Amino acid sequence: MKLAHPAVLVLLGAAALGAAAPAAPARVEPDPVVAGQRVHLGDGGRCADAGAARADSTLFGPVALRPGAHGMAADVRVPERAAPGRHTVTFRCAPGGETFTETLTVRRGRVEGVDVPQAAGGLALLVLAGGAAYLLRRRGAAARS
C-alpha cells in the first residue's frame, strides 16, 4: 500500500470527527471577576449569527449579542454593587431558538490593573527618561573630547 493512502484515510477520519464534534461551549471570560470588571460574553458559535441573540443575567440584565469573529458576543461591565457569589448567565439564540447557560463567579475585592491613560502616561515618562539619559550622555562625551 502506498504511503499516501493511509494519510488520506487519517485525514478523512479526522475531518469526520471534527464535523461530529459538538459546538464550542459558551464563554464568559474572565471568570472569576470582581465588581466593576468588564466581562466578555460569547456563544461559542452556537447561535450561528442569529439576529436576536442575547445574554441575560440578574447580575447585569439583558445584553444584545452581535456577530463577531467567534460567533455572537458582547462585552459588559459587572456592576459595582454586584454581590459576591455564582451568577447564572443565560444565552438565548433567537425567539424560540436554543437556550443554554453558563455561570460567572463574582469575588470580593476591587478592580486592579493598568488602564489606557495610565499606560500612556507611563510610556511617556519612560520616553522622557530615555531622552534625558541620552542627552546627558552626549553632553558628557562632548565635554571629555
Backbone bond lengths (Angstrom), bond angles and torsions (degrees), N, CA, C in turn:
res aa  C-N    CA-C-N  psi(-1)  N-CA   C-N-CA  omega(-1)  CA-C   N-CA-C  phi
1 M - - - 1.444 - - 1.521 108.08 -
2 K 1.320 117.03 135.79 1.441 120.97 179.54 1.527 110.16 -71.66
3 L 1.323 116.30 154.71 1.460 122.54 -178.41 1.528 111.69 -64.08
4 A 1.318 118.41 -28.99 1.463 121.66 -177.55 1.529 111.49 -67.71
5 H 1.322 118.53 -32.35 1.466 121.29 -177.30 1.523 112.36 -63.84
6 P 1.329 120.41 -49.46 1.465 119.15 177.65 1.531 112.16 -63.57
7 A 1.326 116.83 -35.25 1.467 119.57 179.42 1.524 110.88 -63.57
8 V 1.336 116.55 -40.93 1.458 120.54 178.68 1.526 109.90 -64.92
9 L 1.332 117.29 -42.23 1.463 120.19 179.02 1.527 111.46 -63.41
10 V 1.314 116.81 -40.02 1.466 120.13 178.68 1.525 110.19 -64.52
11 L 1.326 117.42 -44.43 1.463 121.08 179.28 1.529 111.39 -63.36
12 L 1.319 117.57 -41.58 1.468 120.67 178.15 1.524 111.05 -64.82
13 G 1.328 116.31 -40.39 1.466 120.04 177.78 1.513 111.70 -64.03
14 A 1.332 117.13 -41.70 1.467 121.11 178.94 1.519 110.86 -65.20
15 A 1.334 116.78 -39.52 1.460 120.36 178.46 1.528 111.03 -64.67
16 A 1.329 116.66 -40.12 1.460 120.55 178.98 1.528 110.83 -64.99
17 L 1.319 116.91 -41.42 1.464 120.00 177.45 1.520 111.26 -64.73
18 G 1.324 116.85 -39.81 1.461 120.60 178.73 1.508 111.89 -64.56
19 A 1.325 117.51 -39.09 1.453 121.13 179.18 1.517 111.41 -69.89
20 A 1.328 117.47 -30.72 1.460 121.08 -178.58 1.520 112.70 -85.45
21 A 1.330 117.83 -10.17 1.463 121.02 -177.94 1.519 110.20 -67.85
22 P 1.323 117.39 144.62 1.451 119.68 178.44 1.521 111.03 -68.26
23 A 1.318 116.15 160.82 1.454 121.06 178.87 1.525 109.87 -62.74
24 A 1.297 115.37 154.58 1.463 119.91 179.07 1.525 109.45 -63.03
25 P 1.320 117.16 147.33 1.455 119.27 -179.69 1.524 111.21 -70.87
26 A 1.312 114.62 157.96 1.459 119.34 174.17 1.518 108.31 -64.31
27 R 1.327 115.80 156.96 1.461 119.13 -177.37 1.518 110.43 -130.66
28 V 1.294 114.71 138.58 1.446 123.54 170.54 1.518 105.10 -126.82
29 E 1.347 116.41 108.00 1.463 119.98 -172.72 1.515 110.47 -130.35
30 P 1.279 120.75 142.50 1.456 126.35 -6.15 1.523 110.64 -77.69
31 D 1.262 116.56 164.68 1.462 122.55 176.56 1.516 106.99 -145.84
32 P 1.287 120.68 117.97 1.462 129.62 10.43 1.531 112.44 -84.06
33 V 1.342 114.71 168.45 1.457 122.47 178.27 1.522 109.46 -131.06
34 V 1.319 115.37 172.67 1.460 121.39 171.35 1.522 107.18 -119.58
35 A 1.318 116.56 159.69 1.459 121.36 -179.05 1.522 109.91 -56.04
36 G 1.326 115.99 137.02 1.453 122.17 -179.64 1.510 114.33 94.58
37 Q 1.307 118.56 -9.69 1.464 122.60 -177.29 1.522 110.40 -85.25
38 R 1.350 116.61 149.52 1.466 121.72 176.24 1.524 109.62 -83.32
39 V 1.335 115.10 144.78 1.460 122.50 -178.37 1.527 108.42 -128.39
40 H 1.327 116.29 139.23 1.467 121.75 175.37 1.525 108.51 -98.55
41 L 1.313 116.42 126.17 1.460 122.64 177.66 1.520 107.94 -108.37
42 G 1.321 117.72 127.12 1.454 120.98 179.34 1.516 111.31 -139.06
43 D 1.321 116.55 142.23 1.463 120.91 -177.93 1.516 113.32 -84.90
44 G 1.329 118.74 -3.57 1.459 121.88 -179.54 1.516 113.16 67.11
45 G 1.329 117.05 21.59 1.467 121.04 179.18 1.515 114.20 82.82
46 R 1.306 117.93 8.25 1.468 120.60 -175.66 1.523 112.91 -77.64
47 C 1.321 118.50 -23.47 1.469 120.13 -176.99 1.522 113.19 -90.08
48 A 1.310 118.01 -9.01 1.466 122.49 176.19 1.524 112.21 51.47
49 D 1.326 116.22 50.94 1.463 123.21 177.22 1.529 113.74 56.50
50 A 1.327 116.12 38.86 1.463 119.88 176.43 1.518 108.30 -64.42
51 G 1.329 117.15 132.97 1.457 121.15 -175.31 1.511 114.98 -63.76
52 A 1.302 118.82 -29.55 1.458 121.04 -174.20 1.532 112.27 -110.54
53 A 1.310 118.20 25.52 1.465 120.64 -178.78 1.523 109.92 -68.02
54 R 1.344 115.40 145.05 1.459 119.56 178.42 1.514 110.59 -153.38
55 A 1.317 114.38 162.68 1.459 122.04 173.68 1.527 106.14 -118.94
56 D 1.320 115.69 145.77 1.458 119.64 -175.91 1.517 109.22 -141.43
57 S 1.332 116.13 139.32 1.449 121.47 177.77 1.519 108.51 -155.15
58 T 1.328 116.81 149.70 1.457 119.93 174.38 1.526 109.58 -67.06
59 L 1.302 116.97 -16.23 1.459 122.60 -179.93 1.525 111.67 -70.81
60 F 1.348 117.21 -44.33 1.466 120.07 -175.84 1.523 114.13 -134.43
61 G 1.324 119.41 2.15 1.460 121.99 178.20 1.520 112.26 80.93
62 P 1.348 117.41 -170.65 1.468 120.54 -179.15 1.532 111.70 -75.62
63 V 1.335 115.25 139.57 1.460 122.31 179.69 1.518 107.99 -132.71
64 A 1.328 117.46 126.66 1.469 121.47 177.54 1.522 109.24 -74.03
65 L 1.330 116.33 134.31 1.468 121.73 176.58 1.516 108.89 -94.98
66 R 1.326 115.87 141.94 1.459 121.00 -179.69 1.532 109.68 -119.35
67 P 1.331 116.90 152.73 1.467 119.18 178.68 1.523 110.93 -61.21
68 G 1.331 115.36 137.97 1.459 121.54 179.08 1.512 110.12 -140.67
69 A 1.314 115.85 -168.14 1.465 121.60 -177.39 1.523 112.44 -65.35
70 H 1.339 117.76 -30.57 1.466 121.16 -176.54 1.523 111.23 -124.25
71 G 1.318 116.91 41.94 1.462 120.78 179.68 1.514 111.10 104.91
72 M 1.315 115.14 -158.81 1.459 121.68 -179.33 1.530 108.69 -84.17
73 A 1.337 116.77 136.95 1.457 119.31 -175.47 1.520 111.34 -155.08
74 A 1.318 114.99 165.62 1.466 123.03 174.51 1.517 108.69 -159.67
75 D 1.315 115.47 159.14 1.458 122.07 173.39 1.519 107.70 -114.28
76 V 1.317 115.80 140.43 1.461 120.96 -178.40 1.527 108.29 -143.47
77 R 1.315 116.22 149.50 1.465 121.03 177.61 1.521 108.71 -97.47
78 V 1.319 116.16 132.13 1.464 121.62 175.71 1.526 106.69 -72.14
79 P 1.324 118.27 126.93 1.467 120.32 -177.13 1.528 112.40 -59.46
80 E 1.337 115.49 149.30 1.465 121.48 178.72 1.529 111.33 -60.75
81 R 1.318 117.13 -28.36 1.467 122.05 -177.51 1.529 112.92 -86.94
82 A 1.317 117.92 5.92 1.468 121.75 -176.57 1.520 111.26 -59.91
83 A 1.319 115.34 132.46 1.464 121.17 178.47 1.528 109.86 -79.32
84 P 1.325 117.26 138.46 1.466 119.55 176.26 1.532 110.60 -61.43
85 G 1.313 116.16 147.41 1.462 121.85 178.76 1.514 111.49 136.85
86 R 1.326 115.34 -173.54 1.462 121.80 -179.70 1.521 109.18 -93.51
87 H 1.326 116.43 131.34 1.461 122.68 -178.40 1.527 108.83 -123.50
88 T 1.312 116.61 137.45 1.457 122.16 179.95 1.527 110.00 -85.86
89 V 1.327 115.88 135.77 1.466 122.75 173.43 1.520 106.10 -116.30
90 T 1.336 116.50 120.44 1.458 121.96 -178.90 1.518 109.77 -103.67
91 F 1.313 116.45 126.48 1.463 123.03 176.90 1.524 108.40 -100.45
92 R 1.333 116.52 131.25 1.467 121.87 176.14 1.524 107.73 -123.86
93 C 1.342 116.20 119.79 1.464 119.80 -175.22 1.516 113.39 -69.10
94 A 1.281 118.84 -41.65 1.460 123.66 179.54 1.518 106.19 -170.36
95 P 1.331 118.01 165.91 1.463 117.90 176.09 1.532 110.11 -55.40
96 G 1.312 115.65 120.33 1.457 120.67 -178.74 1.510 113.71 82.42
97 G 1.330 118.44 0.71 1.466 121.99 -178.52 1.511 111.52 -89.39
98 E 1.317 115.14 -169.53 1.465 122.15 -177.56 1.530 110.92 -65.42
99 T 1.326 115.43 142.63 1.457 122.91 176.27 1.518 108.11 -126.57
100 F 1.331 117.17 134.30 1.455 121.25 177.88 1.523 108.64 -148.24
101 T 1.317 116.29 161.37 1.465 120.25 -174.88 1.529 112.04 -127.04
102 E 1.307 114.68 155.30 1.455 124.86 171.73 1.520 106.27 -136.18
103 T 1.316 116.57 167.20 1.454 119.65 176.48 1.524 109.87 -118.65
104 L 1.318 114.61 153.61 1.450 122.65 177.90 1.520 107.42 -130.56
105 T 1.316 117.26 127.49 1.455 121.75 -179.34 1.523 109.33 -100.06
106 V 1.331 115.26 125.70 1.459 121.43 176.34 1.523 107.05 -104.27
107 R 1.320 115.89 127.56 1.468 121.38 179.15 1.517 109.99 -107.91
108 R 1.321 114.39 160.06 1.469 119.58 175.44 1.515 108.57 -68.74
109 G 1.292 115.84 150.94 1.453 120.38 177.91 1.502 110.26 133.52
110 R 1.300 114.63 -168.21 1.452 119.73 178.54 1.520 108.70 -136.49
111 V 1.317 115.31 162.94 1.453 120.65 -178.94 1.526 108.86 -72.10
112 E 1.311 115.18 128.45 1.454 120.43 175.34 1.504 108.17 -126.10
113 G 1.288 115.15 153.44 1.454 119.62 179.63 1.513 110.09 141.60
114 V 1.295 116.13 -173.08 1.450 122.03 -176.61 1.520 108.10 -110.27
115 D 1.346 115.59 130.54 1.455 118.64 175.58 1.530 108.84 -97.68
116 V 1.316 117.65 179.44 1.469 121.97 -173.66 1.535 112.06 -62.60
117 P 1.337 120.16 -47.49 1.475 117.96 179.29 1.533 112.61 -61.03
118 Q 1.327 117.29 -38.29 1.461 119.48 178.06 1.522 111.10 -64.62
119 A 1.318 117.50 -42.14 1.467 121.22 178.98 1.525 110.70 -64.32
120 A 1.338 117.58 -42.14 1.466 121.00 179.15 1.526 110.50 -64.38
121 G 1.329 117.30 -41.75 1.461 120.68 177.76 1.514 111.85 -63.07
122 G 1.323 117.33 -42.89 1.458 121.42 177.93 1.518 111.81 -62.92
123 L 1.335 116.32 -41.05 1.466 120.34 178.50 1.523 110.63 -65.09
124 A 1.346 117.20 -41.02 1.471 120.49 178.39 1.527 110.67 -62.00
125 L 1.333 117.06 -42.44 1.468 120.07 178.14 1.525 111.35 -63.54
126 L 1.318 116.61 -39.23 1.458 120.63 178.74 1.530 111.05 -63.87
127 V 1.326 117.08 -42.26 1.464 121.30 178.69 1.532 110.03 -64.30
128 L 1.340 117.10 -44.05 1.463 120.27 178.20 1.527 111.84 -61.13
129 A 1.313 116.97 -44.20 1.464 120.47 179.51 1.529 110.49 -63.83
130 G 1.310 118.02 -41.63 1.469 121.40 178.04 1.516 111.69 -63.86
131 G 1.337 116.58 -41.98 1.464 120.68 178.15 1.516 111.93 -64.39
132 A 1.327 116.45 -42.01 1.466 120.50 178.56 1.527 110.55 -63.76
133 A 1.317 117.55 -42.86 1.463 120.74 179.22 1.525 110.86 -63.13
134 Y 1.325 117.10 -40.03 1.472 121.11 178.76 1.523 110.70 -63.22
135 L 1.347 117.03 -46.50 1.464 120.50 -179.12 1.527 111.67 -64.50
136 L 1.335 117.19 -41.99 1.458 120.21 178.40 1.523 111.29 -63.18
137 R 1.293 116.97 -38.71 1.466 120.42 179.88 1.528 110.70 -67.96
138 R 1.335 117.02 -39.32 1.477 120.88 178.18 1.514 111.16 -64.56
139 R 1.342 115.32 -42.55 1.469 118.48 179.30 1.537 110.72 -64.97
140 G 1.310 116.05 -39.63 1.475 119.45 178.81 1.520 111.28 -63.87
141 A 1.338 116.59 -40.15 1.467 120.63 -179.94 1.528 109.90 -69.34
142 A 1.349 118.24 -37.03 1.457 121.66 -179.56 1.524 110.82 -69.65
143 A 1.345 117.03 -34.73 1.462 120.94 -179.62 1.519 110.98 -69.73
144 R 1.328 116.72 -32.07 1.475 120.78 -179.25 1.527 111.63 -76.94
145 S 1.311 118.64 -19.13 1.478 120.70 -176.24 1.498 112.83 -78.74
